[in-house]
Amino acid sequence: MTDTPRRRGAARTEELLRATLDLAAEVGYAGLSIEAVARRAGVGKHTIYRRWPSMAALLLDALSIVWSSNLDYRDTGDVRADLREQFLRSSQALAGPPIGPVYRAVIAEAQADATLRATLHERFLVTVEQSTLDRITRAQHTGELVAEANLEFAAEVLCGTLYYRHLLSTRPIDEHAIDGLLDMFMAAYGTTA
């Protein structure tokens, strides 16, 4: 019986996060507020403020429910194909709702908020880089990539290129861009021609 309130709390939290994403997809960051999310979820704003101190904190948690599940790598045994598939999937996710507009808004807010910037780095950027590093390290262990290379910087460059294009450039993250990036990566680190 003691687990019931916790489960109810977890279910309510997920409802609030989903309501935030749905609302963000409809109205964009400019239309978001704690009050608007509370109305959408059918709760008082105090219910939201008890869990999240700010709109940015709420958005970070809302992003994590789609980020962690939608942007994981597959492992088919072909590192180039796996990187390509994940980069295409993540570029599509970043291009539109719910992740795209919310992520851009959180990035913009983080420029003036050092705590938010640190949290964003820890919860998202480190996660993305680490999952990329994990995938390419497995490829190194199976002989697809050169054995002696330190792949940490390579993982940062792979991820950073796509996020740079998404956040700061008007150039698309399309198949051509992804293939060009992967061709450079494989030319530098691959073991086969």
LOKOLTI-198834 format. One line per field, with one value per residue: residue number from 1; residue in one letter; x, y, z of N, C-alpha, C, O, CB in turn. Coordinates in steps of 0.1 Angstrom, whole numbers, plus 5000, padded with zeros to 4 digits. Each point is the difference from the previous one (the first is absolute). Glycine has a CB too. Example, Ala and Ser with C-alpha at 12.3 -4.5 7.8 and 13.67 -1.06 7.14 Angstrom:
REM LOKOLTI-198834
i	c(1,2)
aa	c(A,S)
nc1	c(5132,5015)
nc2	c(4943,5023)
nc3	c(5078,4981)
cac1	c(4991,5009)
cac2	c(5012,5011)
cac3	c(5000,5000)
cc1	c(5009,4992)
cc2	c(5012,5011)
cc3	c(5000,5008)
oc1	c(5010,5005)
oc2	c(5000,5011)
oc3	c(5007,5001)
cbc1	c(4971,5007)
cbc2	c(4988,4983)
cbc3	c(5005,4977)
This chain:
REM LOKOLTI-198834
i	c(1,2,3,4,5,6,7,8,9,10,11,12,13,14,15,16,17,18,19,20,21,22,23,24,25,26,27,28,29,30,31,32,33,34,35,36,37,38,39,40,41,42,43,44,45,46,47,48,49,50,51,52,53,54,55,56,57,58,59,60,61,62,63,64,65,66,67,68,69,70,71,72,73,74,75,76,77,78,79,80,81,82,83,84,85,86,87,88,89,90,91,92,93,94,95,96,97,98,99,100,101,102,103,104,105,106,107,108,109,110,111,112,113,114,115,116,117,118,119,120,121,122,123,124,125,126,127,128,129,130,131,132,133,134,135,136,137,138,139,140,141,142,143,144,145,146,147,148,149,150,151,152,153,154,155,156,157,158,159,160,161,162,163,164,165,166,167,168,169,170,171,172,173,174,175,176,177,178,179,180,181,182,183,184,185,186,187,188,189,190,191,192,193)
aa	c(M,T,D,T,P,R,R,R,G,A,A,R,T,E,E,L,L,R,A,T,L,D,L,A,A,E,V,G,Y,A,G,L,S,I,E,A,V,A,R,R,A,G,V,G,K,H,T,I,Y,R,R,W,P,S,M,A,A,L,L,L,D,A,L,S,I,V,W,S,S,N,L,D,Y,R,D,T,G,D,V,R,A,D,L,R,E,Q,F,L,R,S,S,Q,A,L,A,G,P,P,I,G,P,V,Y,R,A,V,I,A,E,A,Q,A,D,A,T,L,R,A,T,L,H,E,R,F,L,V,T,V,E,Q,S,T,L,D,R,I,T,R,A,Q,H,T,G,E,L,V,A,E,A,N,L,E,F,A,A,E,V,L,C,G,T,L,Y,Y,R,H,L,L,S,T,R,P,I,D,E,H,A,I,D,G,L,L,D,M,F,M,A,A,Y,G,T,T,A)
nc1	c(5008,5030,4993,4973,5017,5021,4977,4989,5029,5004,4972,5006,5028,4986,4978,5023,5015,4974,4994,5029,4995,4972,5010,5025,4981,4983,5021,5030,5014,4976,4979,5020,4982,5008,4972,5004,5006,4974,4981,5012,4994,4968,5023,4991,5022,5002,5004,5026,5012,5003,5020,5016,5016,4986,4977,5029,4988,4977,5021,5018,4976,4991,5028,4998,4974,5016,5030,4996,4984,5016,5032,5004,5023,4979,5026,4993,5030,5001,5020,4986,4972,5002,5007,4975,4979,5008,5000,4971,4989,5013,4990,4970,5004,5010,4973,4978,4991,5015,5030,4995,4989,5015,5029,4996,4991,5026,5021,4987,5003,5031,5007,4991,5010,5036,4975,4992,5030,5001,4973,5009,5026,4985,4979,5015,5030,5006,4978,5015,5029,4990,4986,5026,5018,4982,5004,5031,5006,4985,5020,5026,4991,4996,5032,4981,5028,5031,5001,5009,4969,5004,4968,5004,5002,4980,4977,5005,4997,4973,4986,5012,4988,4971,5002,5011,4975,4981,5011,5008,4985,4977,5016,4972,5011,4999,5009,5022,5008,5003,5021,5020,5002,5007,5023,5016,4996,5013,5026,5008,4995,5001,5018,4988,5015)
nc2	c(4988,5012,4998,5019,5026,4988,4996,5029,5012,4985,5009,5030,4998,4989,5023,5021,4988,4999,5030,5008,4986,5013,5029,4997,4992,5027,5022,4991,4997,5021,4980,4993,5013,4978,5008,4980,4975,5005,4999,4973,4986,5011,5019,5026,5013,4982,4976,5016,5009,4968,4996,5027,5022,5003,4995,4986,4977,4993,4996,4979,4981,5003,4990,4974,4990,5003,4995,4971,4991,5014,4992,4964,5000,4981,4984,4994,4992,5033,5020,5009,4990,5014,5029,4999,4995,5024,5022,4993,5002,5028,5014,4993,5012,5028,5005,5003,5008,4976,5003,5026,5018,4987,5004,5030,5005,4987,5017,5026,4993,4994,5032,5006,4971,4997,4981,4995,4993,4976,4987,4999,4984,4978,4992,4999,4998,4974,4984,5005,4991,4973,4991,5007,4983,4975,5000,5002,4977,4978,5009,4995,4970,4993,5011,5028,5015,4996,4978,5030,5015,5013,4990,5027,5014,4980,5008,5030,4997,4985,5022,5025,4994,5000,5025,5019,4994,5007,5028,5015,4992,5016,4969,4982,4986,4989,4973,5023,5002,4969,4995,5022,4987,4972,5009,5011,4974,4981,5019,4997,4969,4981,4977,5009,5019)
nc3	c(5000,4994,4967,5003,5002,4978,4979,5004,4994,4972,4989,5005,4984,4974,5000,4999,4975,4982,5006,4989,4972,4995,5003,4981,4976,5003,5002,4986,5025,4997,5015,5027,5024,5020,4986,4976,5019,5017,4974,4991,5028,5004,5021,5014,4980,5027,4979,4988,5027,5011,4975,4996,5021,4970,4980,5004,5018,4978,4977,5016,5003,4969,4989,5018,4984,4971,5011,5007,4974,4975,5005,5004,4979,4986,5011,4965,5015,4988,5024,4973,5009,5028,4989,4981,5021,5019,4978,4990,5029,5006,4973,5007,5029,4990,4980,5025,5026,5015,4987,4986,5021,5024,4988,4994,5030,5013,4981,5010,5030,4997,4992,5031,5016,5007,5006,4970,4992,5021,4989,4970,5008,5016,4979,4972,4998,5017,4983,4973,5009,5012,4973,4982,5020,4997,4969,4999,5024,4982,4976,5018,5006,4968,4992,4995,5010,4992,5024,5002,5000,5030,4987,5021,4973,4986,5021,4994,4968,5001,5016,4986,4971,5011,5018,4976,4983,5023,5006,4973,4972,4986,4999,4998,5026,4964,5003,4996,5031,5004,4976,5011,5028,4989,4980,5026,5016,4979,4995,5031,5004,4972,5009,4969,4979)
cac1	c(4992,5008,5004,4990,5002,5011,4996,4991,5009,5007,4991,4997,5011,5001,4989,5004,5010,4994,4992,5010,5005,4988,4998,5011,4999,4989,5001,5014,5006,4995,4987,5001,5002,4996,4986,4994,5001,4991,4987,4999,5000,4988,5005,5004,5014,5008,5004,5012,5011,5005,5009,5010,5001,5000,4996,5011,5001,4989,5003,5010,4994,4991,5009,5007,4991,5001,5014,5006,4994,4999,5013,5010,5007,4998,5013,4998,5013,5005,5000,4996,4985,4994,5001,4992,4986,4997,5001,4988,4989,5001,4998,4985,4994,5004,4995,4986,4995,5001,5014,5007,4998,5003,5014,5005,4996,5008,5013,5000,4999,5012,5011,5000,4999,5011,4996,4993,5010,5007,4990,4998,5012,5001,4988,4998,5011,5008,4993,5001,5014,5004,4994,5008,5013,4998,4997,5012,5010,4997,5005,5015,5003,4997,5009,4995,5007,5014,5001,5008,4995,4992,4988,4992,4998,4992,4986,4996,4999,4988,4987,5001,4997,4986,4994,5004,4991,4986,4997,5007,5002,4988,5002,4992,5006,4993,5008,5013,5009,5003,5009,5013,5006,5004,5011,5012,5002,5005,5013,5009,5000,4995,5011,4998,4999)
cac2	c(5012,5012,5003,5007,5014,5002,4997,5011,5012,4998,5001,5015,5007,4997,5008,5014,5001,4998,5013,5010,4998,5002,5015,5005,4997,5008,5015,5005,5005,5013,4998,4991,5005,4990,5001,4993,4986,4996,5000,4988,4988,5000,5001,5013,5003,4995,4986,5000,5006,4991,4991,5007,5014,5009,4994,4993,4987,4992,4997,4990,4987,4996,4996,4987,4988,4996,4999,4988,4988,5001,5003,4990,4993,4985,4994,4990,4995,5009,5012,5011,4999,5004,5014,5007,4998,5008,5014,5004,5001,5011,5013,5001,5003,5014,5009,5003,4998,5009,5002,5011,5013,5000,5000,5014,5010,4998,5004,5015,5003,4996,5009,5010,4992,4991,4988,4993,4996,4989,4989,4996,4993,4987,4991,4997,4999,4989,4988,4998,4997,4987,4989,5000,4994,4985,4993,5000,4992,4986,4997,4999,4987,4989,5001,5009,5012,4997,4996,5009,5014,5005,5004,5010,5013,4997,5000,5014,5006,4994,5006,5014,5004,5000,5010,5013,5003,5002,5012,5013,5001,4998,4988,4989,4987,4991,4988,5005,5005,4989,4991,5007,4999,4986,4997,5005,4992,4987,5001,5002,4989,4987,4990,4995,5011)
cac3	c(5000,5000,4986,4992,4998,4992,4986,4996,4998,4988,4989,4999,4995,4986,4994,4999,4990,4987,4997,4996,4986,4990,5000,4993,4986,4995,5002,5000,5013,5004,5005,5012,5013,5010,5001,4988,5002,5011,4994,4991,5008,5009,5014,5004,4997,5012,4998,4992,5008,5010,4994,4992,5005,4989,4987,4994,5006,4995,4986,5000,5003,4989,4990,5003,4997,4986,4996,5004,4993,4986,4993,5003,4988,4998,4998,4990,4996,4990,5007,4991,4998,5013,5001,4990,5004,5012,4996,4993,5009,5009,4993,4998,5013,5003,4990,5002,5014,5011,5004,4993,5005,5015,5002,4997,5011,5012,4997,5001,5014,5007,4998,5011,5012,5001,5007,4989,4990,5006,5001,4986,4996,5007,4998,4986,4991,5004,4997,4986,4997,5005,4993,4988,5003,5003,4987,4992,5008,4997,4986,5001,5006,4990,4988,4990,5001,5004,5015,5009,5001,5011,4993,5007,4992,4988,5004,5002,4987,4993,5005,4999,4987,4998,5008,4995,4988,5004,5009,4996,4986,4992,4992,5004,5004,4991,4997,4994,5011,5009,4993,4999,5014,5002,4991,5006,5012,4996,4993,5011,5010,4996,4997,4986,4990)
cc1	c(5009,5005,4990,5002,5012,4997,4991,5008,5008,4991,4996,5011,5001,4989,5003,5010,4995,4992,5009,5004,4989,4998,5011,4999,4989,5003,5015,5005,4994,4986,5000,5001,4995,4984,4993,5001,4991,4985,4999,4999,4988,5004,5002,5015,5009,5004,5013,5012,5006,5011,5012,5000,4998,4995,5012,5002,4990,5003,5012,4995,4991,5009,5006,4991,5000,5015,5005,4994,5001,5014,5011,5005,4995,5014,4998,5013,5007,5000,4996,4985,4993,5001,4991,4985,4996,5001,4988,4988,5001,4998,4985,4994,5003,4993,4985,4996,5000,5014,5005,4998,5003,5015,5007,4997,5009,5014,5001,5000,5013,5012,5001,4999,5010,4996,4992,5010,5007,4990,4998,5012,5000,4989,4999,5012,5010,4994,5002,5014,5004,4994,5007,5014,4999,4999,5013,5011,4997,5005,5015,5004,4997,5009,4995,5008,5014,5002,5006,4994,4992,4987,4992,4998,4992,4985,4995,4998,4988,4987,5000,4997,4985,4992,5003,4991,4986,4998,5005,5000,4986,5002,4993,5008,4993,5009,5013,5010,5004,5010,5014,5007,5005,5011,5014,5003,5006,5014,5011,5002,4997,5012,4999,4999,4985)
cc2	c(5013,5005,5008,5015,5003,4998,5011,5013,4999,5001,5015,5007,4998,5008,5014,5002,4999,5013,5011,4998,5002,5015,5007,4998,5009,5015,5004,5005,5013,4999,4991,5008,4989,5000,4992,4985,4995,4999,4987,4987,4999,5000,5014,5002,4996,4986,4999,5006,4992,4991,5007,5015,5010,4993,4993,4986,4990,4995,4989,4986,4995,4994,4986,4988,4996,4998,4986,4988,5001,5001,4990,4993,4985,4995,4988,4993,5008,5014,5012,5000,5004,5015,5007,4999,5009,5015,5005,5001,5012,5013,5002,5004,5015,5010,5004,4997,4985,5004,5013,5014,5001,5000,5013,5010,4998,5004,5015,5005,4997,5009,5011,4994,4989,4986,4991,4995,4987,4988,4994,4992,4986,4990,4996,4999,4989,4986,4996,4996,4986,4988,4998,4993,4985,4992,4999,4992,4985,4996,4999,4986,4989,5002,5009,5013,4997,4999,5010,5014,5003,5006,5011,5013,4997,5000,5015,5007,4995,5007,5015,5006,5001,5010,5014,5003,5002,5013,5013,5002,5000,4988,4988,4989,4990,4988,5003,5004,4988,4991,5006,4999,4985,4995,5005,4992,4986,5001,5002,4988,4986,4991,4995,5011,5002)
cc3	c(5000,4987,4993,4999,4991,4985,4995,4997,4987,4988,4998,4994,4985,4993,4998,4990,4986,4996,4996,4986,4990,4999,4992,4985,4993,5000,4999,5014,5005,5006,5013,5013,5010,5001,4988,5001,5011,4994,4991,5008,5009,5015,5003,4997,5012,4999,4991,5007,5011,4994,4992,5004,4988,4987,4994,5007,4996,4986,4999,5003,4989,4988,5002,4997,4985,4996,5003,4992,4985,4993,5004,4987,4999,4997,4991,4996,4989,5005,4992,4998,5013,5003,4991,5004,5012,4997,4992,5009,5010,4993,4997,5013,5004,4991,5004,5014,5003,5003,4995,5006,5015,5002,4996,5011,5012,4997,5001,5014,5008,4998,5011,5013,5002,5006,4989,4990,5005,5000,4986,4995,5006,4996,4985,4992,5004,4996,4985,4996,5005,4993,4986,5002,5003,4987,4992,5007,4997,4986,5000,5005,4990,4988,4989,5000,5006,5016,5008,5001,5013,4993,5007,4992,4988,5003,5001,4987,4992,5005,4998,4987,4997,5008,4996,4988,5005,5008,4994,4985,4992,4991,5005,5006,4992,4998,4994,5010,5009,4993,4999,5013,5002,4991,5006,5012,4997,4993,5011,5009,4995,4996,4986,4991,4996)
oc1	c(4995,5004,5003,4999,4999,5004,5002,4998,5001,5004,4999,4998,5002,5002,4998,5000,5004,5000,4997,5001,5002,4998,4998,5003,5001,4997,5002,4992,4997,4996,4989,5007,4993,4994,4990,4991,4993,4993,4990,4993,4998,4994,5000,5008,5012,5011,5008,5011,5012,5009,5011,4990,4998,4999,4997,5003,5002,4998,4999,5004,4999,4996,5001,5005,4999,5003,5006,5008,5001,5001,5012,4993,4997,5009,4996,5000,5011,4990,4993,4994,4990,4990,4993,4993,4990,4991,4996,4992,4990,4995,4996,4991,4992,4998,4996,5008,4999,5002,5006,5009,5005,5004,5008,5008,5004,5007,5010,5007,5004,5009,5010,4999,4999,5005,5002,4998,5002,5005,4999,4998,5003,5003,4995,5003,5005,5007,5003,5002,5007,5006,5001,5004,5008,5005,5003,5009,5009,5005,5005,5009,5006,4999,5007,5001,5002,4993,4996,5005,4993,5001,4989,4989,4992,4992,4989,4991,4993,4992,4990,4993,4995,4991,4992,4994,4993,4990,4994,5003,4991,4990,4998,5012,4990,5011,5010,5011,5012,5010,5010,5012,5011,5008,5009,5012,5010,5008,5011,5011,5002,5011,5009,4995,4998)
oc2	c(5010,5011,5007,5005,5009,5008,5004,5007,5009,5006,5005,5009,5009,5004,5006,5010,5007,5004,5008,5010,5006,5005,5009,5009,5004,5007,5013,5001,5001,5008,4998,5010,4991,4989,4993,4993,4989,4991,4993,4991,4989,4993,5009,4991,4997,4996,4991,4994,5001,4996,4995,5007,5012,4988,4989,4991,4989,4989,4991,4990,4988,4990,4992,4990,4988,4992,4994,4990,4990,4998,5003,5000,4994,5008,4989,4990,4997,5006,5009,5011,5007,5006,5010,5010,5006,5007,5011,5010,5007,5010,5012,5009,5007,5012,5010,4996,4991,5011,5008,5006,5011,5008,5005,5008,5010,5006,5006,5009,5008,5001,5005,5007,4990,4990,4988,4988,4991,4988,4988,4989,4990,4988,4989,4989,4993,4991,4989,4991,4993,4990,4989,4991,4992,4990,4989,4994,4992,4989,4992,4994,4989,4992,5001,5007,4990,5007,5002,5008,4991,5010,5003,5005,5008,5005,5003,5008,5008,5005,5006,5010,5010,5007,5009,5011,5010,5007,5010,5011,4994,4997,4998,4999,4994,4999,4994,4996,5000,4995,4993,4998,4999,4992,4993,4997,4996,4991,4995,4997,4991,5005,4993,5011,5009)
oc3	c(4995,4998,4990,4989,4992,4991,4988,4990,4993,4990,4988,4992,4992,4988,4989,4992,4991,4989,4991,4992,4990,4988,4992,4992,4989,4990,5000,5009,5012,5009,5006,5000,4996,5001,5002,4997,4998,5003,5001,4996,5006,5008,4992,5000,4998,5005,5003,5000,5003,5007,4999,5001,5003,5000,4994,4992,4997,4997,4992,4993,4998,4994,4991,4998,4997,4991,4991,4998,4994,4988,4999,4990,5010,4998,5004,4993,4996,5000,5004,5001,4999,5005,5004,4999,5000,5005,5002,4999,5002,5005,5000,5000,5005,5003,4995,5009,4991,5007,5007,5005,5004,5009,5008,5003,5006,5009,5006,5004,5009,5007,5003,5010,4994,4996,4999,4995,4992,4997,4998,4994,4993,4998,4997,4993,4991,4996,4996,4993,4994,4998,4995,4993,4996,4999,4995,4993,4999,4998,4992,4995,5001,4991,4990,4989,5007,5007,5012,5008,5005,4993,4995,4999,4996,4992,4996,4998,4994,4992,4997,4999,4995,4995,5001,5000,4995,4997,5003,4995,5006,4992,5013,4997,5005,5006,5004,5000,5003,5006,5001,5001,5005,5004,5000,5002,5005,5002,4998,5005,5008,4997,4995,5003,4992)
cbc1	c(4987,5003,5011,4986,4991,5011,5000,4983,5000,5012,4992,4987,5010,5008,4986,4995,5012,4999,4986,5007,5014,4992,4990,5011,5006,4988,4977,5006,5024,5017,5002,5004,5003,5028,5012,5015,5031,5022,5008,5021,5027,4994,5011,4974,4981,4977,4967,4974,4977,4969,4970,5006,5017,5020,4986,5008,5008,4986,4993,5012,5002,4986,5004,5008,4987,4976,4997,4996,4984,4977,4981,4996,5023,4967,5013,4981,4981,5002,5025,5028,5013,5015,5031,5024,5011,5018,5029,5017,5009,5020,5027,5009,5011,5024,5019,4988,4987,4978,4998,4989,4977,4974,4992,4989,4972,4978,4993,4981,4972,4983,4987,4991,4976,5010,4997,4982,5001,5010,4990,4988,5010,5006,4994,4976,4992,5002,4980,4979,4998,4995,4977,4984,4999,4983,4974,4985,4993,4974,4975,4992,4989,4978,5001,4976,4976,5014,5005,5015,5005,5019,5011,5020,5030,5027,5014,5021,5032,5021,5009,5023,5027,5011,5009,5030,5021,5008,5008,5010,5032,5005,5025,4971,5016,4976,4969,4976,4976,4967,4971,4979,4974,4969,4975,4983,4971,4968,4978,4983,4992,4969,4992,4994,5026)
cbc2	c(4977,4982,4973,4977,4995,4985,4971,4983,4994,4979,4972,4990,4989,4973,4979,4993,4984,4971,4985,4992,4977,4973,4990,4987,4973,4976,4987,5004,4987,5002,5005,4973,5033,5015,5029,5027,5013,5020,5032,5022,5011,4995,4968,5009,5021,5020,5002,5008,5021,5005,4989,4977,4980,5025,5030,5031,5023,5024,5032,5028,5018,5027,5031,5022,5019,5021,5030,5019,5008,5013,5021,4996,5021,4995,5019,5023,4980,4979,4982,4988,4975,4971,4987,4984,4970,4975,4987,4978,4968,4977,4985,4974,4969,4979,4979,4999,5029,4979,4968,4981,4992,4980,4971,4986,4990,4975,4975,4992,4988,4976,4991,5009,5016,5029,5024,5026,5033,5027,5022,5031,5032,5025,5021,5023,5032,5024,5016,5026,5031,5021,5015,5030,5030,5016,5019,5028,5027,5012,5020,5031,5020,5007,4977,4983,5023,5006,4975,4980,5008,4994,4974,4986,5000,4981,4975,4993,4994,4973,4976,4989,4980,4969,4975,4986,4976,4968,4975,4987,4995,5028,5011,5007,5014,5019,4993,5011,5022,5007,4998,5018,5020,5004,5008,5026,5016,5001,5015,5027,5027,5005,5001,4968,4986)
cbc3	c(5017,5025,5010,5019,5031,5028,5016,5024,5032,5022,5017,5028,5029,5017,5022,5032,5025,5015,5026,5032,5019,5019,5030,5028,5016,5018,5014,4967,4982,4973,4971,4986,4996,5012,5010,4989,4995,5015,5000,4987,4992,4974,5007,5018,4987,5009,4999,4980,4991,5005,4999,4980,5015,5010,5003,5003,5023,5018,5001,5014,5027,5014,5004,5019,5023,5004,5014,5025,5025,5015,5001,5032,4992,4992,5018,4998,5011,4981,5010,4988,4984,5004,5003,4983,4991,5009,4999,4981,4997,5009,4990,4982,5002,5005,4988,4968,5007,5002,4994,4975,4979,4996,4987,4972,4985,4998,4979,4974,4990,4990,4973,4975,5006,5007,5024,5009,5000,5017,5022,5002,5004,5021,5022,5009,5005,5023,5022,5003,5007,5024,5017,4998,5014,5023,5005,4996,5019,5017,4999,5009,5021,5017,5016,5012,4997,4972,4981,4985,4970,5023,4996,5022,5012,4999,5016,5024,5006,5005,5020,5019,4998,5000,5018,5008,4991,5005,5016,5025,4996,5009,4981,4986,5019,4983,4992,4979,4996,5005,4986,4982,5003,5004,4980,4990,5006,4996,4982,4994,5008,4995,5029,5005,5000)
